[in-house]
């Protein structure tokens, strides 16, 4: 058991190194191609050979002589790459963490109250809600907030809006992005929880428990929820994938200086290109940045996955024995 | 009867056969729903508790006194719900017994209840069936709606999706884009460029859904195959695929898609998306299919199949695919919704399938502007802000409903397939199944045996292919009826037409009665390096006459050799003309007319008194009179007799520039000049008010006059004084084009009307934007074609209505391409690519040969190498009508012979005033260099801080980013250098005494004496300096300071004391300060401040102002929505003058007013000069200028304007590595001169031109490379 986890843990750094190298390779190969095609980007020199660049970069990394990158947040200047990634990771992880916890709470709660005992079916309101919710693009949910705020200002007269809608801050700035980010994963978790629960309610042991005089809520608490906890954990781990995908859009929408925004900036050429800005001055396909951001994302996924498998093994006695 | 049946039921119950009992009881109840006993019995035999309750309830309704039923019901467990219904039922029943409810009503209710109950009874084994599959229905409706919009959207759109507007008048106020929801004419509002969002959405559905469909199909195919193989195979291969699926599923698709598209490049359009979205997009489908396959794999029948020797392939195809087939449709629908979701997110982030154009906003920045709409692209280009959330909300809402539709459809499909598996067997499905079995036994099995033979397979495939092709063809013919060109002769051309070749097509019909070349062979090429000034004219002997830019008139024999050449007395203009007698006429730049004999001797020369340049070549009427247009916009008409005597001379009042040439009606009585008609005898204007508003008149080859008004074409005839309108022709242009009105129209002798559309969004749209439509006189479409050539023009039309056009490829900068289009087919008859990227000037179709001239000096003869004598004979006999090209190029858009210009020019030049860092104060300077030479006047290692200024003594002052401030004498020697406390910002200011004021980055303002000593330094309290100083007439200084987020204007007195500091409202972009000429106001973009105390002025205008600025004529102006208006502020009242300049420029690179009140504007490729009342003096359109590089040439920055209104401007190709500077004068369409600056290397950063300064005969230009260029007249 412990060996299994240790082995998995040991694999994570290896996987991260691989992702990092692949990210670097990718950006290093693609960047000159794109600079050739886009008239607004100019390379100041032909790119160095890949191997040399990468080893140089890694060496500097170990010497803590950090490489700088252009400031991605709209201000001129250079920043150390480590600091940018760290700040972005803090910004993103706070968003992700709160959103994840919130979506688990909302999702599981909605799922439980939407699972009907007899006959065991999912309430229609949840089906309607989750169908609508899952059909809404994230930026659309975000733009609903913008519209509400607009109406608020129109009807309430000028003044401050109730909650900030763009910009960064680990305070009230978090509220709107977190809500927008939570919506879709919560719907997904709720749907799955309700589905699993109703499936459980249809089983024979529930009939047996019922005949023994257990109340429905007792059955739900004692048996059904415990039985579905492992698949729900796996779904939550899977919803991380959805969350990160959403994160890119949400950070772009709310100008949140996080990893998703950074990733979008590295993979999308700017809409407004300045002729005086050479490709050096934007982080579009900047190899070190691409590699670092991808590696951080990979770390998030691998750790979530690892945590989920830990929890699953903890909660599922059958797996614990193996 | 019923008694017997009841007994039968009771017996069945006793025997325990509940099913039989139910059947019998149901029959009874169908006949009589009020049978109390039957209901009671039924309650005993139904399976479900609630059905029991229903039966009992029914009993109680019939007989409320039935104690047994009541007891049974009250013991029912679910007390709460049933008690309610029971009491309700009892109440009703008791009311019925009391006679309150009529028998009829109870009967009706009873029947209703029975039907309901009966339905439930039937469905006891299929619980799903009782609920309607709402998701399926709603989803299907939404999806069908989406599909309908995708198919029909563009034709439903009320507006052109590309048509923008800069200003809209609603009621009494003007609003600027984006317009809000429900603006009149814009139901969903508009985007930033004032384009109708509703129309754009309707257009956007089609490309988006096409993309999504393609991607979903690829994903489905990939996912199904991978999933099936992964589920089927075991061992290493299977494990590898499993791992691949596991890895792919753990990465968000959006990240992979972003990486994929970034690598492939969105320039590839749909391919980038297919790659990006399908890299791992297949994984969900693969996972589901794998599970299904694994489930099936372990089934016994598969093992049986194995045992019977079926191969893997056979099992996969015969069993597994059949098993997952019902799943596939559902998966496909979900794939579509997932893809829409993903493309929308990608679009929001900025990736979408093409359709956008890079547009330069300012001198250094460019922005992608959306072209043809697509959902993702609309999301990307819609700015999101709290002030205008609507566009994104509306577009996002559309995405939401489309996704919802597909999701619901998928959900409904999955429910339906679940039902199917539950064993629902309707009569139809049962029959279908039987049918299938029958088919299997009697058709497919024998057929499959047969089809194993190879010959059969090949034969069948061939047969099917042919059948499909034929059916398709028949269907295509059936749905698209194409009326053929009717080629009956029309006798309208009865008057004796002069040989048009001899008279330079005085009708402008371009129609020829012979056939044009049917294969694109170049017979010969004649070249003249000086370029041709217009088209050509062909004499009856086949001699080609063409005039070259080197003042030479050539006569070229049909074999391509020069017969003779004559030096003309002045620079010729346009196409020559030839009379019936063989006399050749050439107009020239001096406004004169030269007549030459057929052997090249000059017969006579005519020179009118005011020597305005001719606008186009002359035309000759049948009686030998010559007419030609002169003047800057070609609105002066000269009539000259055949022996060189002036007949009359008329200035017509119209204000639209003559775009083409004069035209003559076939009788020779009337002249047509754009929208005016003149009497050819005396030049008097003929009243054509009966026609209404008309864009231009054209003469058809059938002898009628055709006028275009928008898309409406009026066919009419002119008699002595009366106008006879024959018909007004409208046609369904919405299907063909979203373009503006046709650029050119014409009518052949057979009355086939052709409309030529070109470049409906000049410089921007890409693709098939040039097109031709052939119509008959009823407005029926005879044919149409679209093709991507730009700068295209119609050279000629032959007797089969084949249109010959020439234009440039690749956005108008590529090779010259000539094509022939027939109305019978949308594909060209032939295409000939002439190697060089030259611009066509004109041409003619004569005797089966097409002649084309280019501006660069090529004359191509396309057609038979040997011109047959018979062809010439035919040409003479049928009096071919070759055409002068729409030869005059369009570079000079509006040039007029306004006398004011001459007057204005004669005003004495003002002394050079203090230079400021504003683009707006450039005018009124001394005359710039005439014959320029470039030298690098001064070089610094680091970029300069901004523009230089020149003192009265010729000293040049400039700050450098190294922190030094230089004074240079006119020979380039450094007079003195001052190290400023911090790096200088912007250009310095110079006051009347020659003192200099320099702003530095720390926010300081230093005053320097002419000798370079620091007088004083002022330090601002807020942030750093962002602009150079401007100086008011009383010596006050203003400059912009600020932090990253906030900006202020700092005012400093002449003695160096801070006066005031006011915060700016607008964001800190690249706007610089300006000051009103009197020094009362300071302008920053759209903000106005009182210069004395810094108070912000609120004018409360009904429209949004883009920019306030001061003119060099001492007045104040504002710029709003393409309009320049003078305003003044007197007695606390804001007033605007009535005179205003309306221009087509939305975002000017520069705008200003000279001391003589001439307004000038700079667009991306154009310069305009206007008088203050809005009359265009002149214009230069740069986009039409042809350059060797296949790139845009753009004006970057206006350097200066001198007292002759010559504008000095620098710019570059879009991605070239060199800047050029030009001088443009309103009196010439060509640049006065062009100078290339220093080229930079392939890995160097773009050079930015900061600006420059003008001294007599010298132009200084500073750049970010640290060069201070000097362009000056050589020698001095």
Interface residues (C-beta under 8 A of the other chain):
Chain A: X26 X29 X30 X33 X34 X37 X39 X40 X42 X43 X44 X45 X46 X75 X119 X131 X132 X134 X135 X136 X137 X138 X139 X140 X143 X144 X146 X147 X149 X150 X153 X161 X165 X241 X242 X244 X245 X248 X249 X252 X253 X263 X264 X267 X268 X269 X271 X272 X273 X274 X275 X276 X278 X285 X294 X297 X301 X305
Chain B: X127 X135 X249 X250 X251 X252 X253 X254 X255 X258 X259 X261 X262 X263 X265 X267 X337 X341 X344 X345 X348 X349 X350 X351 X358 X361 X364 X365 X366 X367 X368 X379 X380 X381 X384 X385 X386 X387 X389 X390 X392 X393 X396 X397 X399 X400 X403 X404 X407 X408 X411 X1044 X1214 X1215 X1243 X1244 X1245 X1246 X1248 X1264
